[in-house]
Amino acid sequence: MRIVFVHPNYRSGGAEIAGSWPPAWVAYLTGALRKAGFDDIRFVDAMTNDLSEEAIAARLAELRPDVVGVTAITPSIYAAERCLQIAQEVVPDALRVLGGIHATFMFRQVLSEAPWVDVIVRGEGEEIIVALMQAVRDGRWPEERRRIHGLAFREGEEIVATPAAATVKNLDAIDPDWSILEWEKYTYVPLGVRVAIPNMARGCPFTCSFCSQWKFWRDYRVRDPKKVVDEIERLVEEHQVGFFILADEEPTINRRKFREFCEELIARGLPERVKWGINTRVTDIMRDKDELWLWRRAGLVHVSLGTEAAAQLKLDRFNKETTVAQNKEAIRLLREADILTEAQFIVGLENETPETLEETFRMAWDWQPDLANWAMYTPWPFTPLFQELGDKVEIFDFSKYNFVTPIMKPEAMDRATLLDRVMHNYRRFYMRKALFHYPWRGTGFRRRYLLGCLKAFAKAGFARTFYDLGKHNYWGPQSKAGVNFNFDRTRTIARAQLDDWEAAADRASRARARRAGGFRLPEGAEVRACGGGTEQMEEA
């Protein structure tokens, strides 16, 4: 039985400007399937190879699969649906499978708008895909499909969702098959080396109302740090990976595990062979300020901080119990530890104004991170905050939910002006850095890395792929009148399917609400900071 995975060709001018990223989902599913005895597995990376629909069709016709599997985050959902429609046209007898966070929660809408999708895998895929493929191999599909947990499918006019499958309890037993990927094509532009995206943990113990990660993964589980380093060592030795980014939303949550991870990297001499980066939050930096030297010694060179916004008003809106002073101090601490910092600002809410955007620039320049990024607020349709925003969200074209297209329309300006003011921030910040900082401050690795980042920005800027500027017809302030985001306004929204999807944090939230007798946000979410505000996870 031949299984073909396809990574859809979706681009937005966001994260891909820094490199070509390996689709880790393929390695994790392939590893689970090979362990279960499925050997004939192929992969078509339509995004990295920029394949047209005709090229995808030709490749599927050549491979003649029995199963075609595709994944999708929210912005790539239409591209994924189209891949499976192509499969229906070219290899009509193949089972068409869709997975990923968007289909997990929006399966009713997906199966209604794309009836050619045979089955959706809801949640973590490793164990569900094995059970599904075993049923297909043994001739039990579709007769026994209701017996497999974690699926959604059409049965006549009815859309059926089987009970949610259990989460993967033993993450250390997962053995991804990284050899399925085309490693020579996955390059991190700033350093010119191969890049990987392993993970150390799944889920999050906290319940931010704007985030979907804790809801999707349900339970917070951390791998054995030594097992993670085993995987990284294999990536370095077998695939010549020179840079990796931990896929975790916040790998520093568990302080003890993260410390063990750093110590294991050092013990094996890996920092001389591979550098790495993480996303984390300001409060973790403040908590671990005495250990930042260990992070750097372990090869950590790039930290992206969720400062979210400069105005304290907006920090409160996102329930981020960090202060402007803490943001500045965390960046200073990282700089002193010789770790490059990237400050992330979320902009584009309905209360955004030219003045608040100007304030984010002033804050960024005052804090002096090495890099700054202004991302458009993107309201995931399966988060509590999306429900709270209500009719303030008027665009349901999910292909634009990509952090670079203004989904929300500020009350004080139109979307074109919002884009122009964000580009004004980028131009000023990186022009000053390019002229007065990157070439002259620091030596050796730091200077090379920053100039490499500048090269990535310049390359995307000249090609007008940065921030989808070419697609939006934006050439500068003089072009505002001609900016067109090309929203498909015929798209509508259906309610996310969350009723059978309970996270551990939901149960804890309800228990606290019962004890307090207080108000609760929809779906068990809480008004609290990312990472629980001032509290920290205990070192268990």
NUZA-212226 format. One record per residue (C-alpha): residue in one letter; x, y, z; residue number from 1; chain. Coordinates in Angstrom, 1 decimal. Layout:
<sites>
> a, X, Y, Z, NUM, A
...
</sites>
This chain:
<sites>
> m, 0.0, 0.0, 0.0, 1, A
> r, 1.5, 3.3, -1.1, 2, A
> i, 1.0, 6.4, 1.0, 3, A
> v, 1.9, 9.8, -0.4, 4, A
> f, 2.1, 12.9, 1.8, 5, A
> v, 1.8, 16.3, 0.2, 6, A
> h, 2.8, 19.6, 1.8, 7, A
> p, 0.6, 22.3, 0.2, 8, A
> n, 2.1, 25.2, -1.6, 9, A
> y, 1.1, 28.2, 0.5, 10, A
> r, 3.2, 31.3, 0.9, 11, A
> s, 2.6, 34.6, 2.7, 12, A
> g, 5.9, 36.5, 2.9, 13, A
> g, 6.1, 35.8, 6.6, 14, A
> a, 8.4, 33.2, 8.2, 15, A
> e, 9.6, 31.8, 4.9, 16, A
> i, 11.7, 34.9, 4.2, 17, A
> a, 14.2, 33.5, 6.7, 18, A
> g, 14.5, 30.2, 5.0, 19, A
> s, 12.9, 27.1, 3.6, 20, A
> w, 11.5, 25.2, 6.6, 21, A
> p, 11.3, 21.4, 6.8, 22, A
> p, 7.7, 20.2, 7.3, 23, A
> a, 8.2, 18.2, 10.5, 24, A
> w, 4.7, 16.7, 10.5, 25, A
> v, 5.8, 14.5, 7.6, 26, A
> a, 8.7, 13.1, 9.5, 27, A
> y, 6.7, 12.4, 12.6, 28, A
> l, 3.9, 10.6, 10.8, 29, A
> t, 6.3, 8.7, 8.6, 30, A
> g, 8.2, 7.5, 11.6, 31, A
> a, 5.0, 6.2, 13.3, 32, A
> l, 3.9, 4.5, 10.1, 33, A
> r, 7.2, 2.8, 9.4, 34, A
> k, 7.3, 1.5, 13.0, 35, A
> a, 3.9, -0.1, 12.3, 36, A
> g, 5.1, -1.8, 9.2, 37, A
> f, 4.2, 0.6, 6.4, 38, A
> d, 7.2, 1.0, 4.2, 39, A
> d, 6.0, 2.5, 0.9, 40, A
> i, 5.8, 6.1, 1.9, 41, A
> r, 6.6, 9.0, -0.4, 42, A
> f, 6.6, 12.8, 0.1, 43, A
> v, 5.8, 15.7, -2.3, 44, A
> d, 6.9, 19.0, -0.8, 45, A
> a, 4.9, 21.4, -3.0, 46, A
> m, 5.8, 24.4, -1.0, 47, A
> t, 9.5, 24.1, -0.9, 48, A
> n, 9.6, 23.2, -4.6, 49, A
> d, 7.0, 25.8, -5.5, 50, A
> l, 5.0, 23.2, -7.4, 51, A
> s, 2.1, 24.3, -9.6, 52, A
> e, -1.2, 22.5, -9.5, 53, A
> e, -0.2, 20.8, -12.8, 54, A
> a, 3.1, 19.7, -11.3, 55, A
> i, 1.3, 18.2, -8.2, 56, A
> a, -1.1, 16.4, -10.5, 57, A
> a, 1.7, 15.0, -12.6, 58, A
> r, 3.6, 13.8, -9.5, 59, A
> l, 0.5, 12.1, -8.1, 60, A
> a, -0.2, 10.4, -11.4, 61, A
> e, 3.3, 9.2, -11.5, 62, A
> l, 3.3, 7.8, -7.9, 63, A
> r, -0.3, 6.3, -8.1, 64, A
> p, -0.8, 6.3, -4.4, 65, A
> d, -3.5, 4.3, -2.4, 66, A
> v, -3.6, 7.1, 0.1, 67, A
> v, -3.0, 10.8, -0.2, 68, A
> g, -2.4, 12.7, 3.1, 69, A
> v, -2.2, 16.5, 3.5, 70, A
> t, -2.0, 18.8, 6.5, 71, A
> a, -3.1, 22.4, 6.9, 72, A
> i, -2.9, 25.3, 9.4, 73, A
> t, -5.6, 27.9, 9.0, 74, A
> p, -4.0, 30.0, 6.2, 75, A
> s, -3.2, 26.9, 4.1, 76, A
> i, -6.5, 25.2, 4.4, 77, A
> y, -7.7, 26.1, 0.9, 78, A
> a, -4.4, 25.0, -0.7, 79, A
> a, -4.7, 21.7, 1.2, 80, A
> e, -8.3, 21.2, 0.1, 81, A
> r, -7.2, 21.9, -3.5, 82, A
> c, -4.4, 19.3, -3.2, 83, A
> l, -7.0, 16.6, -2.3, 84, A
> q, -9.3, 17.8, -5.1, 85, A
> i, -6.4, 17.3, -7.5, 86, A
> a, -5.9, 13.8, -6.0, 87, A
> q, -9.6, 13.1, -6.6, 88, A
> e, -9.2, 14.1, -10.3, 89, A
> v, -5.9, 12.2, -10.9, 90, A
> v, -6.0, 9.2, -8.6, 91, A
> p, -9.8, 8.9, -7.8, 92, A
> d, -9.4, 5.6, -6.0, 93, A
> a, -7.0, 6.9, -3.5, 94, A
> l, -8.2, 7.6, 0.0, 95, A
> r, -7.9, 11.4, 0.7, 96, A
> v, -6.9, 12.3, 4.2, 97, A
> l, -6.6, 15.8, 5.8, 98, A
> g, -5.1, 16.7, 9.2, 99, A
> g, -3.9, 19.7, 11.1, 100, A
> i, -5.2, 22.1, 13.7, 101, A
> h, -7.7, 23.9, 11.4, 102, A
> a, -9.5, 20.8, 10.2, 103, A
> t, -9.5, 19.4, 13.8, 104, A
> f, -11.7, 22.2, 15.0, 105, A
> m, -13.4, 23.3, 11.8, 106, A
> f, -14.2, 19.9, 10.4, 107, A
> r, -17.9, 20.6, 9.7, 108, A
> q, -17.0, 23.6, 7.6, 109, A
> v, -14.2, 21.8, 5.8, 110, A
> l, -16.3, 18.7, 5.0, 111, A
> s, -19.1, 21.0, 3.8, 112, A
> e, -17.0, 23.1, 1.5, 113, A
> a, -14.7, 20.3, 0.3, 114, A
> p, -16.8, 17.1, 0.1, 115, A
> w, -14.0, 15.4, -1.8, 116, A
> v, -12.1, 15.1, 1.5, 117, A
> d, -12.7, 11.5, 2.6, 118, A
> v, -11.6, 11.7, 6.2, 119, A
> i, -10.1, 14.2, 8.7, 120, A
> v, -7.6, 13.2, 11.4, 121, A
> r, -8.4, 15.3, 14.5, 122, A
> g, -5.6, 16.0, 16.9, 123, A
> e, -2.2, 14.5, 17.2, 124, A
> g, -1.7, 12.3, 14.2, 125, A
> e, 0.8, 9.6, 15.0, 126, A
> e, -1.5, 7.1, 16.6, 127, A
> i, -4.6, 7.9, 14.7, 128, A
> i, -2.9, 7.7, 11.3, 129, A
> v, -1.6, 4.2, 12.1, 130, A
> a, -5.1, 3.0, 13.2, 131, A
> l, -6.6, 4.5, 10.0, 132, A
> m, -3.9, 3.0, 7.7, 133, A
> q, -4.3, -0.4, 9.3, 134, A
> a, -8.0, -0.3, 8.7, 135, A
> v, -7.4, 0.5, 5.0, 136, A
> r, -4.7, -2.2, 4.6, 137, A
> d, -6.9, -4.8, 6.3, 138, A
> g, -10.0, -4.0, 4.2, 139, A
> r, -11.9, -2.7, 7.2, 140, A
> w, -12.3, 0.8, 5.7, 141, A
> p, -14.9, 2.3, 5.4, 142, A
> e, -17.1, -0.3, 7.2, 143, A
> e, -15.3, 0.1, 10.6, 144, A
> r, -14.5, 3.8, 10.4, 145, A
> r, -16.8, 4.7, 13.3, 146, A
> r, -14.7, 2.5, 15.6, 147, A
> i, -11.5, 4.6, 15.0, 148, A
> h, -11.3, 7.5, 17.5, 149, A
> g, -10.1, 10.9, 16.3, 150, A
> l, -11.8, 11.0, 12.8, 151, A
> a, -14.4, 13.1, 11.0, 152, A
> f, -16.0, 12.2, 7.7, 153, A
> r, -19.2, 12.4, 5.7, 154, A
> e, -21.7, 9.6, 5.7, 155, A
> g, -24.3, 10.5, 3.1, 156, A
> e, -25.5, 13.9, 4.1, 157, A
> e, -24.4, 13.4, 7.7, 158, A
> i, -21.1, 14.7, 9.1, 159, A
> v, -19.8, 12.3, 11.7, 160, A
> a, -17.1, 12.9, 14.3, 161, A
> t, -15.9, 9.9, 16.2, 162, A
> p, -14.9, 10.3, 19.9, 163, A
> a, -11.7, 12.3, 20.3, 164, A
> a, -8.6, 10.1, 20.5, 165, A
> a, -6.4, 10.1, 23.6, 166, A
> t, -3.3, 12.3, 23.4, 167, A
> v, 0.1, 10.6, 22.8, 168, A
> k, 1.2, 9.8, 26.3, 169, A
> n, 4.7, 8.6, 25.7, 170, A
> l, 6.4, 11.2, 23.5, 171, A
> d, 9.7, 9.5, 24.0, 172, A
> a, 8.5, 6.5, 22.0, 173, A
> i, 7.9, 8.7, 18.9, 174, A
> d, 10.7, 8.2, 16.4, 175, A
> p, 10.4, 10.7, 13.5, 176, A
> d, 11.8, 9.5, 10.2, 177, A
> w, 13.7, 12.7, 9.1, 178, A
> s, 15.1, 10.9, 6.0, 179, A
> i, 11.8, 11.4, 4.2, 180, A
> l, 12.7, 15.1, 3.7, 181, A
> e, 14.8, 16.7, 1.0, 182, A
> w, 17.4, 18.1, 3.3, 183, A
> e, 19.5, 19.9, 0.7, 184, A
> k, 16.6, 22.3, 0.2, 185, A
> y, 16.0, 23.4, 3.8, 186, A
> t, 18.3, 26.3, 4.4, 187, A
> y, 18.3, 29.0, 7.2, 188, A
> v, 19.2, 32.1, 5.2, 189, A
> p, 21.0, 34.1, 8.0, 190, A
> l, 23.6, 31.4, 8.4, 191, A
> g, 23.4, 29.6, 5.1, 192, A
> v, 23.1, 26.2, 6.9, 193, A
> r, 20.5, 23.5, 6.9, 194, A
> v, 17.7, 24.0, 9.4, 195, A
> a, 15.4, 21.7, 11.4, 196, A
> i, 12.4, 22.2, 13.7, 197, A
> p, 12.3, 19.4, 16.4, 198, A
> n, 10.1, 19.7, 19.5, 199, A
> m, 10.8, 19.2, 23.2, 200, A
> a, 7.2, 19.4, 24.5, 201, A
> r, 3.7, 19.4, 23.3, 202, A
> g, 0.9, 21.6, 24.7, 203, A
> c, 0.9, 24.3, 27.3, 204, A
> p, -0.2, 24.2, 30.9, 205, A
> f, -1.8, 27.7, 30.6, 206, A
> t, -4.9, 29.0, 28.8, 207, A
> c, -4.4, 32.3, 27.0, 208, A
> s, -7.6, 33.3, 25.4, 209, A
> f, -6.0, 34.2, 22.1, 210, A
> c, -3.9, 31.0, 21.7, 211, A
> s, -4.9, 27.7, 20.2, 212, A
> q, -1.9, 25.5, 21.2, 213, A
> w, -3.1, 24.5, 24.6, 214, A
> k, -6.5, 23.6, 23.1, 215, A
> f, -5.1, 21.5, 20.3, 216, A
> w, -2.6, 19.5, 22.3, 217, A
> r, -4.8, 19.3, 25.3, 218, A
> d, -2.2, 18.0, 27.8, 219, A
> y, 1.2, 19.5, 28.5, 220, A
> r, 3.9, 16.8, 28.1, 221, A
> v, 7.7, 17.2, 28.1, 222, A
> r, 10.1, 14.8, 26.5, 223, A
> d, 13.2, 13.4, 28.2, 224, A
> p, 15.8, 16.1, 27.4, 225, A
> k, 18.3, 13.3, 26.5, 226, A
> k, 16.0, 11.9, 23.9, 227, A
> v, 15.6, 15.3, 22.4, 228, A
> v, 19.4, 15.7, 22.2, 229, A
> d, 19.6, 12.2, 20.7, 230, A
> e, 17.3, 13.4, 17.9, 231, A
> i, 19.3, 16.7, 17.4, 232, A
> e, 22.5, 14.7, 17.3, 233, A
> r, 21.1, 12.5, 14.5, 234, A
> l, 20.0, 15.5, 12.6, 235, A
> v, 23.5, 17.0, 12.8, 236, A
> e, 25.3, 13.8, 11.9, 237, A
> e, 23.0, 12.3, 9.4, 238, A
> h, 21.5, 15.4, 7.7, 239, A
> q, 24.2, 18.0, 8.4, 240, A
> v, 21.8, 20.4, 10.2, 241, A
> g, 23.6, 23.5, 11.4, 242, A
> f, 20.7, 25.4, 13.0, 243, A
> f, 17.4, 24.3, 14.7, 244, A
> i, 14.5, 26.1, 16.2, 245, A
> l, 12.5, 24.3, 19.0, 246, A
> a, 9.0, 24.1, 17.7, 247, A
> d, 7.6, 24.6, 21.3, 248, A
> e, 5.5, 27.7, 21.9, 249, A
> e, 7.6, 28.2, 25.1, 250, A
> p, 10.3, 25.6, 25.7, 251, A
> t, 11.5, 27.4, 28.9, 252, A
> i, 8.2, 26.7, 30.8, 253, A
> n, 9.7, 23.7, 32.6, 254, A
> r, 12.9, 25.2, 34.0, 255, A
> r, 14.5, 22.0, 35.2, 256, A
> k, 13.9, 20.2, 31.9, 257, A
> f, 15.3, 23.1, 29.8, 258, A
> r, 18.4, 23.3, 32.0, 259, A
> e, 18.9, 19.5, 31.5, 260, A
> f, 18.5, 20.0, 27.8, 261, A
> c, 21.2, 22.7, 27.7, 262, A
> e, 23.6, 20.7, 29.9, 263, A
> e, 23.2, 17.6, 27.6, 264, A
> l, 24.0, 19.6, 24.5, 265, A
> i, 27.1, 20.9, 26.2, 266, A
> a, 28.1, 17.4, 27.4, 267, A
> r, 28.0, 16.1, 23.8, 268, A
> g, 29.9, 19.0, 22.3, 269, A
> l, 27.1, 20.0, 20.0, 270, A
> p, 27.2, 23.8, 20.5, 271, A
> e, 30.4, 23.8, 18.3, 272, A
> r, 28.4, 22.1, 15.5, 273, A
> v, 24.9, 23.5, 15.7, 274, A
> k, 23.3, 26.7, 16.9, 275, A
> w, 19.6, 27.2, 17.8, 276, A
> g, 16.8, 29.5, 18.6, 277, A
> i, 13.6, 29.6, 20.7, 278, A
> n, 10.4, 31.6, 21.3, 279, A
> t, 9.7, 32.4, 24.9, 280, A
> r, 8.3, 35.1, 27.1, 281, A
> v, 9.7, 38.0, 29.1, 282, A
> t, 8.9, 36.5, 32.5, 283, A
> d, 10.9, 33.4, 31.9, 284, A
> i, 13.9, 35.5, 31.0, 285, A
> m, 13.5, 37.4, 34.3, 286, A
> r, 13.1, 34.2, 36.2, 287, A
> d, 16.2, 32.6, 34.6, 288, A
> k, 18.5, 35.6, 34.4, 289, A
> d, 21.2, 33.8, 36.3, 290, A
> e, 21.2, 30.9, 33.8, 291, A
> l, 21.3, 32.8, 30.5, 292, A
> w, 25.0, 32.1, 30.3, 293, A
> l, 24.2, 28.4, 30.3, 294, A
> w, 21.7, 28.9, 27.5, 295, A
> r, 24.4, 30.7, 25.4, 296, A
> r, 27.0, 28.1, 26.2, 297, A
> a, 24.6, 25.4, 24.9, 298, A
> g, 24.5, 27.1, 21.5, 299, A
> l, 21.3, 29.2, 21.9, 300, A
> v, 21.9, 32.3, 19.8, 301, A
> h, 18.4, 33.7, 19.0, 302, A
> v, 15.5, 34.3, 21.3, 303, A
> s, 12.2, 35.7, 20.0, 304, A
> l, 10.3, 37.4, 22.8, 305, A
> g, 6.5, 37.8, 22.9, 306, A
> t, 6.5, 41.4, 24.0, 307, A
> e, 3.2, 41.6, 21.9, 308, A
> a, 2.8, 45.4, 22.0, 309, A
> a, 4.5, 48.5, 23.3, 310, A
> a, 1.5, 50.3, 24.7, 311, A
> q, 0.6, 49.1, 28.2, 312, A
> l, -3.1, 49.3, 27.1, 313, A
> k, -2.5, 46.6, 24.5, 314, A
> l, -0.5, 44.4, 26.9, 315, A
> d, -3.6, 44.4, 29.1, 316, A
> r, -5.8, 43.6, 26.2, 317, A
> f, -3.8, 40.5, 25.5, 318, A
> n, -3.8, 39.6, 29.2, 319, A
> k, 0.0, 39.8, 29.3, 320, A
> e, 1.0, 40.7, 32.9, 321, A
> t, 4.4, 42.0, 31.8, 322, A
> t, 5.4, 45.6, 32.0, 323, A
> v, 7.2, 47.8, 29.5, 324, A
> a, 10.1, 48.0, 31.9, 325, A
> q, 10.3, 44.2, 32.1, 326, A
> n, 10.4, 43.9, 28.3, 327, A
> k, 13.3, 46.3, 28.2, 328, A
> e, 15.2, 44.6, 31.0, 329, A
> a, 14.7, 41.1, 29.5, 330, A
> i, 16.3, 42.4, 26.2, 331, A
> r, 19.2, 43.9, 28.1, 332, A
> l, 19.8, 40.7, 30.0, 333, A
> l, 19.9, 38.6, 26.8, 334, A
> r, 22.2, 41.1, 25.1, 335, A
> e, 24.6, 40.9, 28.0, 336, A
> a, 24.5, 37.1, 27.7, 337, A
> d, 25.5, 37.5, 23.9, 338, A
> i, 22.1, 36.1, 22.8, 339, A
> l, 20.4, 37.9, 19.9, 340, A
> t, 16.9, 39.1, 20.6, 341, A
> e, 13.9, 39.6, 18.4, 342, A
> a, 11.0, 41.6, 19.8, 343, A
> q, 7.5, 40.6, 18.5, 344, A
> f, 4.8, 43.2, 18.4, 345, A
> i, 1.2, 42.4, 17.7, 346, A
> v, -0.6, 45.2, 15.8, 347, A
> g, -3.8, 45.7, 14.0, 348, A
> l, -6.5, 45.4, 16.6, 349, A
> e, -9.6, 47.5, 16.3, 350, A
> n, -8.2, 50.1, 18.7, 351, A
> e, -5.0, 50.6, 16.7, 352, A
> t, -4.1, 54.2, 15.7, 353, A
> p, -1.2, 55.9, 13.9, 354, A
> e, -0.1, 57.0, 17.4, 355, A
> t, 0.0, 53.5, 18.9, 356, A
> l, 2.0, 52.3, 15.9, 357, A
> e, 4.4, 55.2, 16.4, 358, A
> e, 4.7, 54.2, 20.0, 359, A
> t, 5.7, 50.6, 19.2, 360, A
> f, 8.5, 52.0, 17.1, 361, A
> r, 9.7, 54.3, 19.8, 362, A
> m, 9.6, 51.4, 22.3, 363, A
> a, 11.4, 49.1, 19.9, 364, A
> w, 14.2, 51.6, 19.3, 365, A
> d, 14.5, 52.3, 23.1, 366, A
> w, 14.7, 48.7, 24.0, 367, A
> q, 17.2, 48.0, 21.2, 368, A
> p, 16.5, 44.4, 20.3, 369, A
> d, 18.6, 43.1, 17.5, 370, A
> l, 15.5, 42.4, 15.4, 371, A
> a, 11.9, 43.6, 15.5, 372, A
> n, 8.8, 42.1, 14.0, 373, A
> w, 5.4, 43.7, 13.7, 374, A
> a, 2.8, 41.0, 13.1, 375, A
> m, -0.8, 41.6, 12.2, 376, A
> y, -3.2, 40.3, 14.8, 377, A
> t, -4.8, 37.1, 13.5, 378, A
> p, -7.9, 35.8, 15.3, 379, A
> w, -7.8, 32.1, 15.1, 380, A
> p, -11.5, 31.0, 14.6, 381, A
> f, -11.2, 28.3, 17.3, 382, A
> t, -10.0, 30.5, 20.1, 383, A
> p, -12.1, 32.0, 22.9, 384, A
> l, -10.9, 35.5, 21.9, 385, A
> f, -12.4, 35.0, 18.4, 386, A
> q, -15.8, 34.5, 20.0, 387, A
> e, -15.3, 37.5, 22.2, 388, A
> l, -14.5, 39.8, 19.3, 389, A
> g, -17.8, 38.8, 17.6, 390, A
> d, -18.8, 41.0, 14.7, 391, A
> k, -15.6, 43.0, 14.9, 392, A
> v, -14.1, 40.1, 12.7, 393, A
> e, -15.6, 40.6, 9.2, 394, A
> i, -13.0, 38.7, 7.0, 395, A
> f, -13.4, 35.0, 6.9, 396, A
> d, -11.0, 34.3, 4.0, 397, A
> f, -8.7, 32.0, 5.9, 398, A
> s, -6.0, 32.2, 3.3, 399, A
> k, -5.3, 35.7, 4.7, 400, A
> y, -5.0, 34.6, 8.3, 401, A
> n, -1.2, 34.7, 8.1, 402, A
> f, 0.1, 37.5, 10.4, 403, A
> v, 0.9, 39.8, 7.5, 404, A
> t, -2.5, 40.7, 6.2, 405, A
> p, -4.7, 43.0, 8.4, 406, A
> i, -7.8, 40.9, 9.2, 407, A
> m, -9.2, 43.4, 11.7, 408, A
> k, -10.0, 46.9, 10.5, 409, A
> p, -9.0, 49.5, 13.0, 410, A
> e, -11.6, 52.1, 13.8, 411, A
> a, -9.1, 55.0, 13.3, 412, A
> m, -7.7, 54.1, 9.9, 413, A
> d, -8.2, 51.8, 6.9, 414, A
> r, -6.2, 48.6, 6.3, 415, A
> a, -4.0, 50.2, 3.7, 416, A
> t, -2.9, 52.9, 6.1, 417, A
> l, -2.3, 50.3, 8.8, 418, A
> l, 0.0, 48.4, 6.3, 419, A
> d, 1.8, 51.6, 5.4, 420, A
> r, 2.4, 52.6, 9.0, 421, A
> v, 3.8, 49.1, 9.8, 422, A
> m, 6.1, 49.3, 6.7, 423, A
> h, 7.2, 52.7, 8.0, 424, A
> n, 8.3, 51.1, 11.2, 425, A
> y, 10.2, 48.4, 9.4, 426, A
> r, 11.9, 50.8, 7.1, 427, A
> r, 13.1, 53.1, 9.9, 428, A
> f, 14.2, 50.3, 12.3, 429, A
> y, 16.2, 48.3, 9.8, 430, A
> m, 17.6, 51.3, 7.9, 431, A
> r, 19.1, 52.5, 11.2, 432, A
> k, 20.3, 49.1, 12.2, 433, A
> a, 21.9, 48.5, 8.8, 434, A
> l, 23.7, 51.8, 8.8, 435, A
> f, 24.8, 52.2, 12.4, 436, A
> h, 24.6, 48.9, 14.2, 437, A
> y, 24.9, 45.6, 12.2, 438, A
> p, 28.2, 46.3, 10.4, 439, A
> w, 29.9, 48.0, 13.3, 440, A
> r, 28.7, 46.5, 16.6, 441, A
> g, 30.0, 43.1, 17.6, 442, A
> t, 32.4, 40.8, 15.9, 443, A
> g, 32.6, 37.2, 14.7, 444, A
> f, 29.4, 35.2, 14.9, 445, A
> r, 27.1, 38.0, 16.1, 446, A
> r, 28.1, 40.3, 13.2, 447, A
> r, 27.8, 37.5, 10.7, 448, A
> y, 24.4, 36.4, 12.0, 449, A
> l, 22.9, 40.0, 11.9, 450, A
> l, 24.2, 40.7, 8.5, 451, A
> g, 22.7, 37.4, 7.4, 452, A
> c, 19.3, 38.5, 8.8, 453, A
> l, 19.7, 41.8, 6.9, 454, A
> k, 20.4, 39.8, 3.8, 455, A
> a, 17.2, 37.8, 4.3, 456, A
> f, 15.1, 41.0, 4.7, 457, A
> a, 16.7, 42.6, 1.7, 458, A
> k, 16.2, 39.6, -0.5, 459, A
> a, 12.5, 39.4, 0.4, 460, A
> g, 12.1, 43.2, 0.1, 461, A
> f, 13.6, 43.4, -3.4, 462, A
> a, 11.5, 40.5, -4.6, 463, A
> r, 8.5, 42.1, -2.9, 464, A
> t, 7.6, 38.8, -1.2, 465, A
> f, 8.1, 40.3, 2.2, 466, A
> y, 4.8, 40.8, 3.9, 467, A
> d, 3.0, 39.8, 0.7, 468, A
> l, 3.7, 43.3, -0.6, 469, A
> g, 3.7, 42.3, -4.2, 470, A
> k, 0.3, 40.6, -3.9, 471, A
> h, -1.1, 43.6, -2.1, 472, A
> n, 0.2, 46.0, -4.8, 473, A
> y, 2.1, 48.0, -2.1, 474, A
> w, 5.1, 50.0, -3.4, 475, A
> g, 5.4, 52.6, -0.6, 476, A
> p, 3.3, 55.5, 0.9, 477, A
> q, 2.4, 56.8, -2.5, 478, A
> s, 0.7, 53.5, -3.4, 479, A
> k, -1.8, 53.3, -0.5, 480, A
> a, -4.8, 54.2, -2.7, 481, A
> g, -4.0, 51.1, -4.9, 482, A
> v, -3.5, 48.6, -2.2, 483, A
> n, -5.8, 45.6, -2.6, 484, A
> f, -5.8, 42.7, -0.1, 485, A
> n, -7.9, 40.6, -2.5, 486, A
> f, -10.2, 39.2, 0.3, 487, A
> d, -12.6, 36.6, -0.8, 488, A
> r, -15.7, 38.1, 0.9, 489, A
> t, -17.9, 35.2, -0.2, 490, A
> r, -16.3, 33.1, 2.5, 491, A
> t, -18.3, 32.7, 5.6, 492, A
> i, -17.6, 31.3, 9.1, 493, A
> a, -19.0, 28.2, 10.8, 494, A
> r, -18.9, 27.5, 14.5, 495, A
> a, -15.7, 25.7, 15.6, 496, A
> q, -16.4, 22.2, 16.9, 497, A
> l, -15.0, 22.2, 20.4, 498, A
> d, -17.7, 20.3, 22.4, 499, A
> d, -15.9, 17.0, 22.5, 500, A
> w, -12.4, 18.5, 22.8, 501, A
> e, -11.5, 19.0, 26.4, 502, A
> a, -8.0, 20.1, 27.4, 503, A
> a, -6.5, 19.4, 30.8, 504, A
> a, -6.5, 23.2, 31.3, 505, A
> d, -10.3, 23.2, 30.7, 506, A
> r, -10.8, 20.8, 33.6, 507, A
> a, -8.5, 22.7, 35.9, 508, A
> s, -10.3, 26.0, 34.9, 509, A
> r, -13.7, 24.6, 35.7, 510, A
> a, -12.5, 23.3, 39.1, 511, A
> r, -11.1, 26.8, 39.9, 512, A
> a, -14.4, 28.4, 38.8, 513, A
> r, -16.4, 26.1, 41.0, 514, A
> r, -14.3, 26.9, 44.0, 515, A
> a, -14.4, 30.7, 43.2, 516, A
> g, -18.0, 30.8, 42.0, 517, A
> g, -16.9, 33.4, 39.5, 518, A
> f, -17.2, 34.3, 35.8, 519, A
> r, -15.6, 32.1, 33.2, 520, A
> l, -14.8, 32.9, 29.6, 521, A
> p, -16.2, 30.6, 26.8, 522, A
> e, -14.6, 27.2, 26.3, 523, A
> g, -12.9, 27.3, 29.7, 524, A
> a, -10.4, 30.0, 28.8, 525, A
> e, -9.2, 32.3, 31.4, 526, A
> v, -8.2, 36.0, 31.4, 527, A
> r, -4.5, 35.6, 32.3, 528, A
> a, -1.1, 36.1, 31.0, 529, A
> c, 0.7, 33.7, 28.6, 530, A
> g, 2.3, 31.4, 31.0, 531, A
> g, -0.1, 32.3, 33.8, 532, A
> g, 0.9, 35.8, 34.6, 533, A
> t, 3.2, 36.2, 37.5, 534, A
> e, 3.1, 32.5, 38.4, 535, A
> q, 5.6, 30.0, 37.1, 536, A
> m, 5.4, 26.3, 36.5, 537, A
> e, 6.8, 24.3, 39.4, 538, A
> e, 9.9, 22.3, 38.8, 539, A
> a, 8.5, 18.8, 38.8, 540, A
</sites>
